[in-house]
């Protein structure tokens, strides 16, 4: 799954995580002091960042772009040499770096939009309260600035999606080539054709989507956490809790952790059920395919028994998804009012304007959603885990290794119950 596309995947991903954490820590601990000495002076204290496209060219951002480029060249250059003649190193190493940067730039666009929200929100509030000196052109000017940022966002998203599509297909191609080179060894494994044709496609697509979401979450935290810390100065008191330093940050962390643990506990059985669902569906489908060419196959008693297995597994899934969705939708609905409830004392005290509230809501939402990565992706992760289990069993047979425990239990149950040989995992 991984070594066909990435060079030495365990060492590669481990070093990537360590290098990423080291680069982030160095930037926050030393980068802010080093960058100004190189001529990239930060904004003066109390100075608001620009709200138009010039935001992307302020010294702070230019300094970070250069720092990011240096970090990428060092890491990717090292692995490019270490990978040797690996056929996919350009796509897996340098392509991944390009996706990471485009994801970061997308987060920067979100920051630019968040900067725009304060003047627009304050202008809207002043207009609604009939403050003097406000004209329609004040609104049109701000809307024109938003349109410029929006068009830049569209351009970056379109180019990124186009590149990611090719990236995913290259990954699928690498897995396909590897598995097909072992075809004579695996052709008798249950569902071998489905695993090569469908599972590789779904695995690469889903994992890449989850990977981009994870990168986006990390980048969002890197960019928006300082913003949330600074906006916490407007929030001095919380309901029930009272005064808390950096209240918005701790609220985002605590609420997101609660949601993640809630859904992880509620959905703990779902990966195994999805995995078994693929098995019983494959057994039913395989018997029907044999029945197309052989009159003695797909007889009514056999088909009825196989479909009964499908039915029982689906009904079990429906039951477990029932209480999982209860927990999931409870959290989603509570999340819609959580921040507003916590800001009620601040709003009543008149400590923030509507524009500042917009900035707080956006920044809190960005940080909270990043911490809620598992919450937002849990159903997709469940699907990925079930596909991963199938491919792990597939590769175990290729490498002549013992089957995973779930496959062994399935085989023992099959032999005990006298199920059809067509329903065996290999």
C-alpha positions as CSV (number, residue, x, y, z in Angstrom):
1,X,0.0,0.0,0.0
2,X,2.8,2.4,0.9
3,X,6.1,1.1,-0.1
4,X,5.0,0.8,-3.8
5,X,4.7,4.6,-3.9
6,X,6.8,6.0,-1.0
7,X,10.5,5.2,-0.4
8,X,11.0,3.4,2.9
9,X,7.6,4.5,4.1
10,X,8.1,3.9,7.9
11,X,11.3,5.9,8.0
12,X,9.9,8.5,5.5
13,X,6.7,9.3,7.5
14,X,8.5,9.1,10.8
15,X,11.1,11.6,9.7
16,X,8.4,13.8,8.1
17,X,6.5,14.1,11.4
18,X,9.7,14.8,13.4
19,X,10.9,17.3,10.8
20,X,7.6,19.0,10.7
21,X,7.3,19.4,14.5
22,X,10.9,20.6,14.7
23,X,10.4,23.2,11.9
24,X,7.2,24.5,13.6
25,X,8.8,24.8,17.0
26,X,11.9,26.5,15.6
27,X,9.7,29.0,13.8
28,X,7.8,30.0,16.9
29,X,10.8,29.9,19.2
30,X,13.5,31.5,17.0
31,X,12.0,32.3,13.6
32,X,10.2,35.4,14.7
33,X,13.5,36.8,15.9
34,X,15.6,35.7,13.0
35,X,13.3,36.8,10.2
36,X,13.3,40.5,11.1
37,X,17.1,40.5,11.1
38,X,16.9,39.5,7.5
39,X,14.9,42.5,6.5
40,X,11.4,41.1,6.9
41,X,10.1,43.3,9.7
42,X,6.8,42.3,11.3
43,X,3.8,44.6,11.6
44,X,4.1,47.1,14.4
45,X,2.3,46.3,17.7
46,X,-1.4,47.3,17.3
47,X,-1.1,47.6,13.5
48,X,-3.9,45.8,11.7
49,X,-2.8,43.6,8.8
50,X,-4.0,44.6,5.3
51,X,-7.3,43.1,4.2
52,X,-6.6,43.0,0.4
53,X,-4.2,40.9,-1.6
54,X,-1.2,42.8,-0.3
55,X,-1.7,40.7,2.9
56,X,0.1,37.8,1.1
57,X,3.2,40.0,0.5
58,X,3.6,41.5,4.0
59,X,7.2,40.9,5.4
60,X,5.9,38.3,7.9
61,X,4.4,36.1,5.2
62,X,7.3,36.5,2.7
63,X,9.7,35.5,5.5
64,X,7.7,32.4,6.2
65,X,7.5,31.4,2.5
66,X,11.3,31.5,2.3
67,X,11.6,29.6,5.6
68,X,9.1,27.0,4.3
69,X,11.0,26.6,1.0
70,X,14.3,26.1,2.8
71,X,12.7,23.4,5.0
72,X,11.2,21.6,2.0
73,X,14.4,21.7,0.0
74,X,16.4,20.2,2.9
75,X,14.0,17.4,3.6
76,X,12.9,16.5,0.1
77,X,16.5,16.8,-1.2
78,X,17.7,14.3,1.5
79,X,15.0,11.8,0.6
80,X,15.4,12.3,-3.1
81,X,19.0,11.1,-2.8
82,X,18.2,8.4,-0.2
83,X,15.3,7.0,-2.4
84,X,17.8,6.0,-5.1
85,X,16.1,4.6,-8.2
86,X,12.6,4.5,-6.7
87,X,10.3,5.0,-9.7
88,X,7.7,7.3,-7.9
89,X,10.0,9.5,-5.8
90,X,9.2,12.7,-7.8
91,X,5.5,12.3,-7.2
92,X,5.7,10.9,-3.6
93,X,8.3,13.3,-2.2
94,X,8.1,16.5,-4.2
95,X,4.4,16.1,-5.1
96,X,3.6,15.8,-1.4
97,X,5.6,18.9,-0.6
98,X,3.6,20.8,-3.2
99,X,0.3,19.6,-1.8
100,X,1.4,20.7,1.7
101,X,2.3,24.2,0.5
102,X,-0.9,24.7,-1.5
103,X,-2.8,23.5,1.6
104,X,-1.0,26.1,3.7
105,X,-1.7,28.8,1.2
106,X,-5.4,27.9,1.4
107,X,-5.2,28.5,5.1
108,X,-3.6,31.9,4.5
109,X,-6.5,32.8,2.3
110,X,-8.8,31.9,5.2
111,X,-6.8,34.3,7.4
112,X,-7.1,37.0,4.8
113,X,-10.9,36.6,4.7
114,X,-10.9,36.6,8.5
115,X,-9.0,39.9,8.5
116,X,-11.7,41.3,6.1
117,X,-14.5,40.3,8.4
118,X,-13.8,42.9,11.1
119,X,-14.0,46.1,9.0
120,X,-17.0,44.7,7.1
121,X,-18.8,43.6,10.3
122,X,-18.1,47.0,11.9
123,X,-19.3,48.8,8.8
124,X,-22.5,46.8,8.8
125,X,-23.1,47.4,12.5
126,X,-22.6,51.2,12.0
127,X,-24.9,51.3,9.0
128,X,-27.7,49.4,10.9
129,X,-27.4,51.9,13.8
130,X,-27.5,54.8,11.3
131,X,-24.0,56.2,12.1
132,X,-23.2,59.2,9.9
133,X,-20.8,59.2,7.0
134,X,-21.5,55.8,5.6
135,X,-22.1,55.4,1.8
136,X,-22.9,52.5,-0.5
137,X,-19.4,52.8,-1.9
138,X,-17.9,51.8,1.5
139,X,-19.7,48.5,1.1
140,X,-18.9,48.1,-2.6
141,X,-15.2,48.7,-1.9
142,X,-15.1,46.0,0.7
143,X,-17.1,43.6,-1.5
144,X,-14.6,44.2,-4.3
145,X,-11.7,43.3,-2.0
146,X,-13.5,40.1,-1.0
147,X,-14.1,39.2,-4.7
148,X,-10.3,39.5,-5.3
149,X,-9.6,37.1,-2.4
150,X,-12.3,34.8,-3.5
151,X,-11.0,34.6,-7.1
152,X,-7.5,33.8,-5.7
153,X,-9.0,31.1,-3.6
154,X,-10.8,29.6,-6.6
155,X,-7.7,29.6,-8.6
156,X,-5.6,27.9,-5.9
157,X,-8.4,25.3,-5.2
158,X,-8.8,24.4,-8.9
159,X,-5.1,24.0,-9.5
160,X,-4.6,22.0,-6.3
161,X,-7.6,19.7,-7.1
162,X,-6.2,19.0,-10.6
163,X,-2.8,18.1,-9.2
164,X,-4.1,16.0,-6.4
165,X,-6.2,14.0,-8.9
166,X,-3.1,13.1,-10.8
167,X,-1.2,12.4,-7.5
168,X,-3.9,10.0,-6.4
169,X,-3.9,8.2,-9.7
170,X,-0.1,7.8,-9.7
171,X,-0.4,6.2,-6.2
172,X,-3.1,3.9,-7.4
173,X,-0.9,3.0,-10.4
174,X,2.0,2.2,-8.1
175,X,-0.2,-0.2,-6.1
176,X,-1.7,-1.7,-9.2
177,X,1.7,-2.4,-10.7
178,X,3.0,-4.0,-7.5
179,X,-0.1,-6.2,-7.0
180,X,-0.2,-7.3,-10.7
181,X,3.4,-8.3,-10.5
182,X,2.2,-10.8,-7.9
183,X,-0.9,-11.9,-9.8
184,X,0.1,-15.6,-10.2
185,X,0.5,-15.8,-6.5
186,X,-2.7,-14.0,-5.5
187,X,-5.2,-14.8,-8.2
188,X,-6.9,-17.5,-6.1
189,X,-7.3,-15.2,-3.1
190,X,-10.9,-14.3,-2.3
191,X,-11.8,-11.1,-4.1
192,X,-8.4,-10.6,-5.6
193,X,-9.7,-8.8,-8.6
194,X,-11.8,-6.5,-6.5
195,X,-8.9,-5.7,-4.1
196,X,-6.7,-4.7,-7.0
197,X,-9.2,-2.8,-9.1
198,X,-11.5,-1.2,-6.5
199,X,-9.7,-1.3,-3.1
200,X,-6.5,0.3,-4.4
201,X,-8.5,3.1,-6.0
202,X,-10.6,3.7,-2.9
203,X,-7.6,3.4,-0.5
204,X,-5.5,6.0,-2.4
205,X,-8.4,8.4,-2.9
206,X,-9.7,8.2,0.7
207,X,-6.3,8.3,2.3
208,X,-5.2,11.3,0.2
209,X,-8.4,13.1,1.2
210,X,-7.9,12.4,4.8
211,X,-4.2,13.3,4.5
212,X,-5.0,16.7,3.0
213,X,-7.6,17.3,5.8
214,X,-5.0,16.4,8.4
215,X,-2.4,18.7,6.8
216,X,-5.0,21.5,6.6
217,X,-5.9,20.9,10.3
218,X,-2.2,21.2,11.3
219,X,-1.6,24.3,9.2
220,X,-4.8,25.9,10.5
221,X,-3.6,25.4,14.1
222,X,-0.2,26.9,13.2
223,X,-1.8,30.0,11.7
224,X,-5.0,30.5,13.7
225,X,-3.8,29.7,17.2
226,X,-1.8,32.9,17.6
227,X,-4.9,34.8,16.2
228,X,-7.1,33.0,18.8
229,X,-4.7,33.9,21.5
230,X,-4.8,37.6,20.6
231,X,-8.6,37.6,20.3
232,X,-8.9,36.1,23.8
233,X,-8.0,39.5,25.2
234,X,-11.6,40.5,24.4
235,X,-13.1,37.6,26.4
236,X,-12.4,38.0,30.1
237,X,-15.3,36.0,31.6
238,X,-17.1,32.7,30.8
239,X,-20.4,31.5,32.1
240,X,-20.1,29.2,35.2
241,X,-16.3,29.0,34.8
242,X,-15.5,32.7,35.4
243,X,-12.2,34.3,34.4
244,X,-9.8,32.2,32.4
245,X,-6.6,33.3,30.7
246,X,-6.6,32.6,26.9
247,X,-10.2,31.4,27.3
248,X,-10.9,30.9,23.6
249,X,-8.0,28.6,23.1
250,X,-8.9,26.4,26.1
251,X,-12.6,26.3,25.1
252,X,-11.6,25.1,21.6
253,X,-9.3,22.5,22.9
254,X,-11.7,21.2,25.6
255,X,-14.8,21.1,23.4
256,X,-13.0,19.4,20.5
257,X,-11.4,16.8,22.8
258,X,-14.9,16.0,24.2
259,X,-16.3,15.5,20.8
260,X,-13.4,13.3,19.6
261,X,-13.6,11.0,22.6
262,X,-17.4,10.8,22.4
263,X,-17.5,9.7,18.7
264,X,-14.4,7.4,19.1
265,X,-16.2,5.6,21.9
266,X,-19.6,5.5,20.1
267,X,-18.0,4.2,16.8
268,X,-15.5,1.7,18.1
269,X,-17.4,-1.3,16.6
270,X,-18.0,0.2,13.2
271,X,-14.7,-0.6,11.4
272,X,-15.0,-4.4,12.1
273,X,-18.6,-4.4,10.9
274,X,-17.7,-2.5,7.7
275,X,-14.9,-5.0,7.1
276,X,-17.2,-8.0,7.6
277,X,-19.8,-6.3,5.3
278,X,-17.3,-6.3,2.5
279,X,-16.7,-10.0,3.1
280,X,-20.3,-11.1,2.9
281,X,-21.0,-8.9,-0.1
282,X,-17.9,-10.4,-1.9
283,X,-19.1,-13.9,-1.1
284,X,-22.6,-13.2,-2.4
285,X,-21.2,-11.5,-5.5
286,X,-18.7,-14.2,-6.3
287,X,-21.4,-17.0,-6.2
288,X,-23.6,-15.0,-8.5
289,X,-20.7,-14.5,-11.0
290,X,-20.0,-18.2,-11.0
291,X,-23.7,-18.8,-11.6
292,X,-23.5,-16.9,-14.9
293,X,-21.2,-19.6,-16.4
294,X,-22.1,-22.7,-14.4
295,X,-25.6,-24.1,-14.0
296,X,-24.7,-25.9,-10.7
297,X,-23.7,-22.6,-9.0
298,X,-25.9,-19.9,-7.5
299,X,-28.7,-22.3,-6.6
300,X,-31.6,-20.8,-4.6
301,X,-30.7,-22.4,-1.2
302,X,-27.0,-21.3,-1.5
303,X,-28.0,-17.8,-2.7
304,X,-30.6,-17.5,0.1
305,X,-28.0,-18.4,2.7
306,X,-25.4,-16.0,1.4
307,X,-27.9,-13.1,1.1
308,X,-29.0,-13.9,4.7
309,X,-25.4,-13.2,5.8
310,X,-25.6,-9.9,4.0
311,X,-28.9,-9.1,5.6
312,X,-27.8,-9.9,9.2
313,X,-24.6,-7.8,8.8
314,X,-26.4,-4.8,7.5
315,X,-29.0,-5.0,10.3
316,X,-26.2,-5.1,12.8
317,X,-24.6,-2.1,11.1
318,X,-27.8,-0.1,11.2
319,X,-28.2,-0.7,14.9
320,X,-24.6,0.4,15.7
321,X,-24.9,3.4,13.4
322,X,-28.1,4.3,15.2
323,X,-26.5,5.2,18.5
324,X,-23.4,6.5,16.8
325,X,-25.5,9.0,14.9
326,X,-27.3,9.9,18.1
327,X,-23.9,10.9,19.6
328,X,-22.7,12.6,16.4
329,X,-25.8,14.7,15.7
330,X,-26.1,15.7,19.4
331,X,-22.5,17.0,19.3
332,X,-23.1,18.8,16.0
333,X,-26.2,20.6,17.2
334,X,-24.6,21.5,20.5
335,X,-21.6,22.8,18.6
336,X,-23.8,25.3,16.8
337,X,-24.6,27.2,20.0
338,X,-21.5,26.4,22.2
339,X,-19.4,29.5,21.3
340,X,-22.3,31.9,21.4
341,X,-23.3,30.6,24.9
342,X,-19.8,31.1,26.2
343,X,-19.6,34.7,24.7
344,X,-22.9,35.9,26.2
345,X,-21.3,37.7,29.2
346,X,-18.8,39.4,26.8
347,X,-21.6,40.4,24.4
348,X,-23.9,41.8,27.2
349,X,-21.0,43.8,28.6
350,X,-20.5,45.4,25.2
351,X,-16.8,44.5,25.0
352,X,-16.8,43.5,21.4
353,X,-18.2,44.9,18.2
354,X,-20.0,42.8,15.6
355,X,-16.8,42.8,13.4
356,X,-14.7,41.4,16.3
357,X,-17.4,38.8,17.0
358,X,-17.1,37.7,13.4
359,X,-13.4,37.3,13.7
360,X,-13.7,35.4,17.0
361,X,-16.4,33.1,15.5
362,X,-14.3,32.4,12.4
363,X,-11.0,31.8,14.3
364,X,-12.7,29.7,17.0
365,X,-14.4,27.7,14.3
366,X,-11.1,27.1,12.4
367,X,-9.2,26.0,15.5
368,X,-12.1,23.9,16.8
369,X,-12.6,22.2,13.5
370,X,-8.9,21.4,13.3
371,X,-9.0,19.8,16.7
372,X,-12.2,18.0,15.6
373,X,-10.3,16.2,12.8
374,X,-11.5,12.8,14.0
375,X,-15.0,14.1,14.6
376,X,-15.4,15.4,11.1
377,X,-13.7,12.5,9.4
378,X,-14.8,9.5,11.6
379,X,-17.1,7.9,9.1
380,X,-14.5,8.2,6.3
381,X,-11.8,6.8,8.6
382,X,-14.1,3.8,9.4
383,X,-14.4,3.1,5.6
384,X,-10.6,3.5,5.2
385,X,-9.9,1.1,8.1
386,X,-12.1,-1.5,6.5
387,X,-10.3,-1.2,3.2
388,X,-7.0,-1.3,4.9
389,X,-7.9,-4.5,6.7
390,X,-8.7,-6.1,3.3
391,X,-5.4,-5.0,1.8
392,X,-3.5,-6.1,4.9
393,X,-4.9,-9.6,4.5
394,X,-4.1,-9.5,0.8
395,X,-0.5,-8.5,1.4
396,X,-0.2,-11.1,4.2
397,X,-1.0,-13.8,1.7
398,X,1.5,-12.3,-0.8
399,X,4.2,-12.3,1.8
400,X,3.3,-15.8,3.1
401,X,2.6,-14.3,6.5
402,X,-0.1,-15.4,9.0
403,X,-3.5,-13.8,8.3
404,X,-4.7,-11.0,10.5
405,X,-6.6,-12.0,13.6
406,X,-10.0,-11.0,12.2
407,X,-9.4,-13.2,9.1
408,X,-8.3,-16.1,11.3
409,X,-11.5,-15.8,13.4
410,X,-13.5,-15.6,10.2
411,X,-11.9,-18.8,8.8
412,X,-12.5,-20.7,12.1
413,X,-16.1,-19.6,12.2
414,X,-16.5,-20.6,8.5
415,X,-15.2,-24.1,9.1
416,X,-17.2,-24.5,12.3
417,X,-20.4,-23.4,10.7
418,X,-19.8,-25.2,7.4
419,X,-20.1,-22.1,5.3
420,X,-19.4,-22.2,1.6
421,X,-15.8,-22.4,0.4
422,X,-16.6,-19.4,-1.9
423,X,-17.0,-17.3,1.2
424,X,-13.5,-18.0,2.5
425,X,-11.0,-15.1,2.7
426,X,-8.5,-17.0,0.5
